[in-house]
Amino acid sequence: MVRARFLAYVIVHEIAHVLQGIVRHSDRGIMKAPWDRHDLKEMFSMKLKFTTNDVLLIHLGMDAFRSRRNQRNGLASEAR
């Protein structure tokens, strides 16, 4: 159970990097690197969270992805 929870947080951390679309870490929370004892304690009590800024960056990254996808789709449909 401990390993599974730790692995889940690692996966969430890495997925957030992809969703944000930038290389960065926070000074606290899920996007902190590296985690320390306090973070691990929070993790195992299910209290380690994203910061407000991390969530905003995830939304901005997803918006940028959608914008690029829509531009590509628009260009493809104009070429027809």
Secondary structure by P-SEA (a helix, b strand, c coil): caaaaaaaaaaaaaaaaaaaccccccccccccccccaaaaaaaaaccccccaaaaaaaaaaaaaaaaaaaaaaaaaaaac
